[in-house]
Amino acid sequence: MSTDLSAGPRAVVATAAELIWRVGVSMVGAEKLPTAKANAWAAVCADRERAREREEVARLIASAR
């Protein structure tokens, strides 16, 4: 029979994550906490903005030549 030495630390991390989630929800509300979906959408928007800025710079450089 083998002993899983990582079971204790995993349980502590899971409990801490749950506690942090509950505190966050109670302080700011569930609708205001960031989600993976919201983070992904923010990354997509940031990528689009950077691409727009790169295109604008490329256009300005091309018109200056």
Contacts in CASP RR format, 6 or more apart in sequence:
PFRMAT RR
TARGET T0000
AUTHOR 0000-0000-0000
METHOD contacts of the structure
MODEL  1
MSTDLSAGPRAVVATAAELIWRVGVSMVGAEKLPTAKANAWAAVCADRER
AREREEVARLIASAR
21 33 0 8 1.000
24 33 0 8 1.000
25 33 0 8 1.000
END
